[in-house]
Structures are given as C-alpha cells and as structure tokens.
Amino acid sequence: MSRRAPRVQDRPGFMLHATAWRETSLIVQTFSRDHGCVAMVAKGAKRPYSVLRPVLSAFQPLLLSWTGNGEVKTLTRAEIAGIRPLAGSALMSAWYMNELLLRLLPREDAHPLLFDAYDMALQQLSGGTRAAGALRRFEWTLLRETGYGVDEATPDFDDPVIEPALRSDLRARLAENLAGRPLSTRRVLLDLQRI
C-alpha cells in the first residue's frame, strides 16, 4: 500500500536561490514561514511560456504550493504575494541574508519569527531604510532563533553610535557558527570595493 505524498497549499515563502536542473527545470531553495528551508524542483520553469518563470524571483513574497515526501519536493504552484523592489547595496544586503539562511538553517525547520524578521528587513531595504539597522536586526533574530546565544537585551538597531560595535559582535558570532567558511557575498562585496 503506497502512501500519498503530503500536499502543502499556498504557504507564504521566498525563493532564496535557484539552479538549473536538466533542460527545462530549476531546483529552488525556498524559505517558508511554516516549513523553513525547503528544496523544490520547479518542473518546466525555464520554458519561455512557463507560468513559474516570471514568478520565481528572489526577495519577492510568494505563496508556494508543493508536494512530496523526499528531501526535494515538487513545486506545484507559485503566486506573487507582493513586491520588494531592491537595487544597489540593498540588493547585496538581501543576498547576504539569503546566504546566511541557506548556510545556518537546517532543512524543514520552521522559524516563523525569523521569517517575519527576514520579510521586515526586505521591506526596510526596499523602502530605502538604512541597511545597517535592518541587517543587524535580522542577524540578531537569526542568532537568537537558531540557538546561537544572544542573551543580552535587544539593542536599538537604528542607533548609529552603537552600530559598529554591534556589527562586529554579530559578525564574530556568525563567523563562529559558519565554521570558518567565509560567506560568498562578503567576498564579492570586498572584491567590488577594490575596483
């Protein structure tokens, strides 16, 4: 007797990363409010007339539906649930947040508070808010939600006086948890600054 694969319908999420798979499909790494990081195959998403092609964009809120029992699910539908226009340094900050999520979160481990912090940071970045405050708030929540120990009282993330020390402290804690593997977004940013 075979068990039917569970179906998940219209869950809030974001696409964090996509890679080509076979001739017409993509493997997408998503971050869902209720299911955490989920890998999915988006069949036919690279075809010119695919309904998924224009929808699967990084940093844009989506409603995701999928099915499957294995490690990689099958994306059955994706709908746009908002717009977060990002450009310049805001775009680089968003890639940095995506890389942290992909590197530090285990698969299918829900973190609703972290999801909300990520969404709030994207809203702030797209609204022109200073990136530093949005990133420190996100990093703080990430460390706290994943159990990497931020026990101090919540600081004022928008205070420019404490921001350099807070950034240094949070980056040191993140580096410790990344086991010495530097982030690609950080390396790219430093390379761009040298040009």
N, C-alpha and C positions, 0 to 999 in steps of 0.2 A: 504494500500500500504506500503510495507516494504522498508526501505532504506538500501542500501548496505553498509556494513562496509567499511570504508576507508582502502585502501591498501598503505603501505609505503614500498618502494623498495630500497634496497642497501644503507642504510644510515650509515655513519661512527659512530661507537659506541664502548663501552666497557661493559663487564659484570662486575658489581660491587659485586654481591652476588647471590648465588643460594641456594635454599632449596628444599628438596624432596617434591613432591606433588603426592599423590596417589602412585600407584605401580611403574609406569614406567616414570613419568614425573617430571619436575622441574618447580619451579617458579623462574624466573631470574629477578633480578633488574639490569637494564641497564642504561647507561648514553650515550645518543645520542647527537651529535653536534647540530642537527636541532630540536630535540624534548625534550631535557633534560632527566630527570629520568623517565623511563618507565618500569612498571612491565609487564612481559610477561610469559605466560605458554609455556614451551617447551615440547610439547607432545612427549612421547616416548624417550626422551633424555637419560634416564637411561638404555635403552635396549643396550645389548652388540654391536649390529651392527647398531646403530643409527648414521646417518651422523652428527647429532648435538653433540654427545658425545665427540669426540676428539676436536671439535672446541670451545666449550663453556669453556674457561679458563679465569680466572681473569687476568687483566692487559695486555691482548693481544688485539691489534686493530682488530676490526671486521667490516664487512659490514652486517648490520642487515636488515631483511625484516619482516614485521608483518602486521596484520590486526586486526580490532576490534574497537568497539565503547565504550566498558566499561572501567572500571578502570584497569583491567588486559587484555592486548592484547594477541593475539596468535602469537607466533613466527613462521614464515613460512620458513625462511631460515637464515643461518648464515655462513659467509665465513671468513676465516683468511685473514687479510689485513696487516700483519706484525708480527714481533716477538720482544718482550721486555723481554729478559732473566733476571730474578731477583732472588737474593739469599740473605740470611742472613739479615743484617739490612736494605738493600734496600727493601726486601720483606715486612718487618714490616712497613717501611715508606709508602709503597704503600697501605697496609691495612688501615693505619691511614687516608690516603687521601680518600679512599673509604668510610670509616665510616663518615668522615666529609660531603661528598657529600650526603650520604643517610640520614643523620640527619638534614642537613641545607637546602637542596633544596626541593621546592615543586614539586609535580608531573607535568610532561609535561610542564615545564617552560624552554625554550631553553636559554642556555648561551654559545654561540659559543666561546667567549674569554676564559671562564673558561674551556671549553672542550679543547681548544688549550693549556692552561696552564697545565692541567692535563696530556695531551699527552706529552708535553715537559718535565714535571717532570719525567714521566716514562722513557722517552728516556735518561734523565740525570742519573737517578738511575741505569738503565740497562747498561749505558756506564761507570759506575764507578765514576761519579762525586760525590763530597761531598754531602751527603744527606741534610745537613743543608741548603745550598743555594737553592736547588731545593724545599725543603719543605716551606721555608719562602716565596719564590716567589709564590708558589701555594696558601698558606694561605692568602697572601696579595691580590691576584687576587680573591679568594673566597669571602673575606670580601667586597672587592670593588664591585664586580659584583652582590652580593646579597643585596647590600644597607645597609650594617652594618657599614659604615662610616670609610673609610681610606682616609682621605682628604690630607694627607701630600704628599710631593714629593716622588716619587719612590726611595727607597734607593738602595745601592749597596748590593744585596743579598749575594754576594760572599765575602764580607769583613768580615774576622774573628773577627775584633775588635768590630764591632757593632752588630754582630750576637747574642750574649747573651741577650742584651737589646731588640733587635728586636723580638727575640723568646719570651721573657717574655711578651712584649706588645701584640703581636699577639695572644698568648695563652690566655691572660686575656680577650681580645675581643671575642675570640671564646668561652671561658667558659661562658661569659655573655650571649651569644646567644644560648648556649646549655641549658640554664635554670637550671643549677646546676646538670644536668645528666652527670656524667663523661663518657668519651669515653672508650669503652671496650679495644681497642688497647693500650691505655695508661696504663690501669690497668694490662694487660698481660705483657707489657714491664717492668713495675716496679716489678711485681712478678718474672719475669725471672732474673732481676738484683739481686734479693735477694738470688737466688740459688747459 
